[in-house]
C-alpha cells in the first residue's frame, strides 16, 4: 500500500506545484503588461506596449515550438525541468503540512497554497496602502510585532516572497521612508479577495506563518 500512497502524494505535489507555477507566470506576465502600458496615453496608443509584449511572447513560443518539433528529445528535457520547478514550488505547502501536529484540527486555509498566497498578498497590499510600495524591513518588523516570522531576516523574507511569485526590487522609494529593498505596487497582482475594511493597513493575518 505504500507505493500507491507515495505515487499519489507525488502526483498531488506535482499537480499543486504546476498550478502555482502557472499562476505565477500568468501574474508576472500581467504585471509586465501593466508596466508596459502607457499611463499618459489613452485608447489603442496606451495599449501598444502590452500588444507588443504579447506579440514578442507569441513569437518566442513559436520559435521554441519549432525547435522542439525539429528535436523531439527536447520535450523530455522541458518536461523534466517543469516537473522539477513544480516540485520545488509546492515545497513550502508540503513542509507546513508535515510539521503540523497530528492532533491539530484540519484547516484547509492553512494547508492550501492558494489560501496562503492570497493571505500573503493581501497583507502586502495592506502594508502598501496608498503609497508606491513597501520596504521589506518594514514588512518584517510588522510581522514580528504580531509574533510571526520570528528569527527571519530581510534576506530570508525576500526568498519566501519570491517563492510565492511576489517580485522584490532592489530600490523602492516609499514616501517619507527613503529608498531601499522593497516591493513596488506596480509589480503586485490584484488580490483575489477584497481588502478588509477593519484593522487598516499593516496588520498581518494569522495564516502568514505558513508562507
C-alpha positions as CSV (number, residue, x, y, z in Angstrom):
1,X,0.0,0.0,0.0
2,X,2.9,2.3,0.5
3,X,3.8,2.5,-3.2
4,X,0.4,3.7,-4.3
5,X,0.3,6.2,-1.4
6,X,3.8,7.6,-2.4
7,X,2.7,7.8,-6.1
8,X,-0.4,9.7,-5.1
9,X,1.5,12.1,-2.9
10,X,4.0,12.7,-5.6
11,X,1.2,13.3,-8.2
12,X,-0.6,15.7,-5.8
13,X,2.6,17.7,-5.1
14,X,3.4,17.9,-8.9
15,X,-0.2,19.0,-9.6
16,X,-0.1,21.6,-6.8
17,X,3.3,22.9,-7.9
18,X,2.2,23.1,-11.6
19,X,-0.8,25.2,-10.6
20,X,1.4,27.5,-8.5
21,X,3.9,27.9,-11.4
22,X,1.2,28.6,-13.9
23,X,-0.4,31.2,-11.7
24,X,3.0,32.9,-11.0
25,X,3.8,33.0,-14.7
26,X,0.4,34.4,-15.6
27,X,0.6,37.1,-12.9
28,X,4.1,38.1,-13.8
29,X,3.2,38.4,-17.4
30,X,0.1,40.5,-16.4
31,X,2.3,42.7,-14.2
32,X,4.7,43.2,-17.0
33,X,1.9,44.2,-19.4
34,X,0.7,46.7,-16.8
35,X,4.2,48.2,-16.7
36,X,4.4,48.4,-20.5
37,X,1.0,50.3,-20.7
38,X,1.4,54.0,-21.2
39,X,-0.5,55.8,-18.5
40,X,0.0,59.2,-20.2
41,X,-1.9,58.0,-23.3
42,X,-5.4,56.6,-24.0
43,X,-7.1,54.2,-26.3
44,X,-5.1,51.9,-28.6
45,X,-1.9,54.1,-28.1
46,X,-1.8,53.2,-24.5
47,X,-2.2,49.5,-25.2
48,X,0.6,49.4,-27.8
49,X,3.2,48.3,-25.2
50,X,1.2,45.3,-23.9
51,X,0.3,44.3,-27.5
52,X,4.0,44.4,-28.5
53,X,4.9,42.3,-25.4
54,X,2.1,39.8,-26.3
55,X,3.5,39.6,-29.9
56,X,7.0,39.0,-28.6
57,X,5.8,36.3,-26.3
58,X,3.9,34.6,-29.1
59,X,6.9,34.8,-31.3
60,X,9.1,33.2,-28.7
61,X,6.7,30.4,-28.2
62,X,6.5,29.8,-31.9
63,X,10.3,29.6,-32.1
64,X,10.5,27.2,-29.2
65,X,7.8,25.0,-30.7
66,X,9.7,24.9,-34.0
67,X,12.9,23.9,-32.2
68,X,11.1,21.1,-30.2
69,X,9.5,19.8,-33.4
70,X,12.9,19.6,-35.0
71,X,14.5,18.0,-31.9
72,X,11.7,16.0,-30.1
73,X,14.1,14.9,-27.4
74,X,14.0,18.4,-26.0
75,X,10.4,17.7,-24.9
76,X,11.7,15.3,-22.3
77,X,14.2,18.0,-21.1
78,X,11.5,20.6,-20.9
79,X,9.1,18.3,-19.1
80,X,11.7,17.3,-16.6
81,X,12.6,21.0,-16.0
82,X,8.9,21.8,-15.4
83,X,8.4,18.9,-13.0
84,X,11.5,19.9,-11.0
85,X,10.2,23.5,-10.8
86,X,6.7,22.4,-9.8
87,X,8.2,20.1,-7.1
88,X,10.1,23.0,-5.6
89,X,7.2,25.4,-5.9
90,X,5.0,23.1,-3.8
91,X,7.7,22.6,-1.1
92,X,6.5,25.4,1.4
93,X,3.0,23.9,1.5
94,X,4.2,20.3,1.9
95,X,6.6,21.3,4.7
96,X,3.9,23.2,6.5
97,X,1.5,20.2,6.4
98,X,4.3,17.8,7.5
99,X,5.2,19.9,10.6
100,X,1.6,20.3,11.8
101,X,0.7,18.4,15.0
102,X,-1.1,15.1,14.3
103,X,-4.0,16.2,16.7
104,X,-4.4,19.6,15.2
105,X,-7.8,20.2,13.6
106,X,-7.8,20.1,9.8
107,X,-7.8,23.6,8.3
108,X,-8.0,23.9,4.5
109,X,-7.0,27.6,4.7
110,X,-3.7,26.7,6.4
111,X,-2.8,23.8,4.2
112,X,-3.8,25.2,0.8
113,X,-1.1,27.0,-1.1
114,X,-3.7,29.3,-2.8
115,X,-5.1,30.5,0.5
116,X,-1.6,31.1,2.0
117,X,-0.7,33.0,-1.2
118,X,-3.9,35.1,-1.0
119,X,-3.3,35.9,2.7
120,X,0.3,37.0,2.0
121,X,-0.7,39.1,-1.0
122,X,-3.5,40.8,0.9
123,X,-1.1,41.6,3.8
124,X,1.4,43.1,1.4
125,X,-1.3,45.3,-0.2
126,X,-2.4,46.4,3.3
127,X,1.2,47.5,4.0
128,X,1.5,49.3,0.7
129,X,-1.8,51.2,1.3
130,X,-1.9,54.3,-1.0
131,X,1.9,54.5,-1.3
132,X,4.2,53.5,-4.1
133,X,5.3,50.4,-2.3
134,X,6.6,49.0,1.0
135,X,10.2,48.2,2.2
136,X,11.0,44.6,3.3
137,X,12.4,45.8,6.6
138,X,9.0,47.3,7.4
139,X,7.2,44.2,6.3
140,X,9.4,42.1,8.6
141,X,9.0,44.4,11.5
142,X,5.3,44.4,11.1
143,X,5.1,40.6,11.0
144,X,7.4,40.2,14.0
145,X,5.2,42.6,16.1
146,X,2.5,40.0,15.6
147,X,4.9,37.2,16.6
148,X,5.3,36.0,13.0
149,X,8.5,35.3,11.0
150,X,10.5,35.2,14.3
151,X,14.2,34.5,13.6
152,X,13.9,35.6,9.9
153,X,16.0,38.3,8.4
154,X,15.2,40.5,5.4
155,X,17.1,38.1,3.0
156,X,15.0,35.2,4.2
157,X,11.8,37.1,3.9
158,X,12.7,38.1,0.3
159,X,13.4,34.4,-0.5
160,X,9.9,33.5,0.8
161,X,8.2,36.3,-1.1
162,X,9.9,35.4,-4.4
163,X,9.0,31.7,-3.9
164,X,5.4,32.9,-4.0
165,X,5.9,34.9,-7.1
166,X,5.9,38.3,-5.4
167,X,8.7,40.3,-7.1
168,X,11.2,42.3,-4.9
169,X,13.1,45.3,-6.3
170,X,16.5,46.5,-5.0
171,X,15.3,50.1,-4.9
172,X,11.8,51.1,-4.0
173,X,11.0,54.7,-2.9
174,X,8.4,55.0,-0.2
175,X,7.2,58.4,0.8
176,X,8.9,59.6,3.9
177,X,11.0,56.4,4.3
178,X,13.6,56.8,1.6
179,X,14.8,54.2,-1.0
180,X,15.8,50.6,-0.2
181,X,14.9,47.0,-0.9
182,X,11.1,46.6,-1.2
183,X,8.0,45.7,-3.2
184,X,6.6,48.2,-5.7
185,X,2.8,48.3,-6.1
186,X,3.2,48.0,-9.9
187,X,4.6,44.5,-9.5
188,X,1.8,43.3,-7.3
189,X,-1.1,41.4,-8.8
190,X,-4.6,42.4,-7.6
191,X,-5.7,40.4,-4.5
192,X,-8.3,37.8,-5.3
193,X,-10.4,38.9,-2.3
194,X,-11.3,42.5,-1.3
195,X,-9.1,44.0,1.3
196,X,-10.7,44.0,4.7
197,X,-12.2,47.3,6.0
198,X,-11.3,46.6,9.6
199,X,-7.8,46.9,11.0
200,X,-6.4,49.2,8.3
201,X,-3.0,48.8,6.6
202,X,-0.3,46.9,8.2
203,X,-2.0,44.1,10.2
204,X,-0.8,40.6,9.1
205,X,-3.2,37.7,9.2
206,X,-2.6,34.6,11.3
207,X,-2.1,32.4,8.2
208,X,1.1,34.1,7.2
209,X,3.3,31.7,9.2
210,X,2.8,29.1,6.6
211,X,4.4,31.2,3.9
